[in-house]
Amino acid sequence: MYLNVVISISMHTGANDSEVIKQVLGGDNQAFATLVNRYQGYVFTLVLRMVKSREDAEEVAQDVFVKAYRSLKDFRGESKFSTWLYTIANTSSITFLRKKKLEVHSLDNESTFELADSVDSGFRANLVEQKSKQQMVNKAIAMLSPEDAEVITLFYKNEQSLQEIAKILGQEANTVKVRLHRARTRLKEKMETYFMAEVKDIY
Amino acid sequence: MKEQQDIEQKLWEYIDGISTTEEKSSIEKLLESNLDWKNKYNELLQVNQLLKSSELEQPSLRFTKNVMDSIAKYHIAPATKEYINNRIIWGIGIFFLTMIIGFIVYGFGQVNWSSGKSGTNSLGLDTSKIDISQFFSNAYVNVFMMINIVIGLALLDRVLANKRKQFKAKKSY
């Protein structure tokens, strides 16, 4: 049995998404693991940047894949599988945040700044040692509102076009363009305010 | 400040590769001649680079196994279009159609045909003598017509909004 699974997984790795989906729908449940492996990093990063905590993100991201599996027949192949998957990730994260009563809509809310302050002190010392620019970006994104973080992640990490993001968020492409622009401006502000020394270092 | 934002917006569009050809060439000229623009451009390019290079976060190693364990409990649900029964939709349609026909028949039944004998037209009816007030005076009929009109307008609005959306999408990309 185990060997079977390994063989079927290795067989699937080369296949593209729609082929794998066909296999899953044809009754080969294990083929779904290929899709999970392929997209777990993307979905997890997107969810983590919205819900802000690793444990919560792990739970929500798992839920995203379970939901995707259960409604796989509703995926009609009109968009990329990833776009469809991130739509589920978007709604799941928003539902989770609502349940947690986090303020999703306010953009410069206090909790963001509280987080920023707590991150700041310990992190600065850490940064001096590591000088990791990537970590700095990740921390700055963590300080953004879920909405800002989401649009930036979808655009830069999840390889979605503006139209695809519009589909995921259920908004018009033009609105998404403006949202992305504002999110980037706020991110730049955060980086400049909280990581002044490091930013100077980079430029 | 507003000017700064405009510059940034234009430069972001340029970096994303979504500005029009005219904008592109004008920005390229500005980048060569204007130091402010050039500095801003380099600054944004850095942010862009940083964002692109940031790494994906990885979930725990058990992640795939956890997902596969939980989906083992479930079956793939049938597609939405499969469990929406067409017959029910037809049934609802037929119900409304009979209602509309019923109202029409009722309305015609109320018309006093005999009073229209004297006038003649191609149909043998004197339209001026048909008592329309009876047809529309009933409060229920009025309410029914009103609801129909509102629903009709809502539908029209939706169709037009859709068209506008498609047109906009085409125009912007």
Chai-1 contact restraints between the chains, C-beta under 6 A:
chainA,res_idxA,chainB,res_idxB,connection_type,confidence,min_distance_angstrom,max_distance_angstrom,comment,restraint_id
A,A33,B,T64,contact,1.0,0.0,6.0,A-B,restraint_1
A,A33,B,M68,contact,1.0,0.0,6.0,A-B,restraint_2
A,V36,B,T64,contact,1.0,0.0,6.0,A-B,restraint_3
A,V36,B,V67,contact,1.0,0.0,6.0,A-B,restraint_4
A,N37,B,T64,contact,1.0,0.0,6.0,A-B,restraint_5
A,Q40,B,P59,contact,1.0,0.0,6.0,A-B,restraint_6
A,Q40,B,F63,contact,1.0,0.0,6.0,A-B,restraint_7
A,G41,B,L56,contact,1.0,0.0,6.0,A-B,restraint_8
A,G41,B,Q58,contact,1.0,0.0,6.0,A-B,restraint_9
A,F44,B,E57,contact,1.0,0.0,6.0,A-B,restraint_10
A,F44,B,P59,contact,1.0,0.0,6.0,A-B,restraint_11
A,T45,B,L56,contact,1.0,0.0,6.0,A-B,restraint_12
A,T45,B,E57,contact,1.0,0.0,6.0,A-B,restraint_13
A,L48,B,E57,contact,1.0,0.0,6.0,A-B,restraint_14
A,E58,B,P59,contact,1.0,0.0,6.0,A-B,restraint_15
A,Q62,B,N66,contact,1.0,0.0,6.0,A-B,restraint_16
A,Q62,B,V67,contact,1.0,0.0,6.0,A-B,restraint_17
A,F65,B,V67,contact,1.0,0.0,6.0,A-B,restraint_18
A,V66,B,S70,contact,1.0,0.0,6.0,A-B,restraint_19
A,V66,B,I71,contact,1.0,0.0,6.0,A-B,restraint_20
A,Y69,B,I71,contact,1.0,0.0,6.0,A-B,restraint_21
A,R70,B,Y74,contact,1.0,0.0,6.0,A-B,restraint_22
A,R70,B,A77,contact,1.0,0.0,6.0,A-B,restraint_23
A,S71,B,A77,contact,1.0,0.0,6.0,A-B,restraint_24
A,L72,B,I76,contact,1.0,0.0,6.0,A-B,restraint_25
A,K73,B,I76,contact,1.0,0.0,6.0,A-B,restraint_26
A,K73,B,A79,contact,1.0,0.0,6.0,A-B,restraint_27
A,D74,B,A79,contact,1.0,0.0,6.0,A-B,restraint_28
A,D74,B,T80,contact,1.0,0.0,6.0,A-B,restraint_29
A,K133,B,L50,contact,1.0,0.0,6.0,A-B,restraint_30
A,Q134,B,S54,contact,1.0,0.0,6.0,A-B,restraint_31
A,Q134,B,E55,contact,1.0,0.0,6.0,A-B,restraint_32
A,V137,B,L50,contact,1.0,0.0,6.0,A-B,restraint_33
A,V137,B,S54,contact,1.0,0.0,6.0,A-B,restraint_34
A,N138,B,S54,contact,1.0,0.0,6.0,A-B,restraint_35
A,Y156,B,L51,contact,1.0,0.0,6.0,A-B,restraint_36
A,Y156,B,K52,contact,1.0,0.0,6.0,A-B,restraint_37
A,N174,B,S172,contact,1.0,0.0,6.0,A-B,restraint_38
A,H181,B,Q9,contact,1.0,0.0,6.0,A-B,restraint_39
A,H181,B,W12,contact,1.0,0.0,6.0,A-B,restraint_40
A,K188,B,V47,contact,1.0,0.0,6.0,A-B,restraint_41
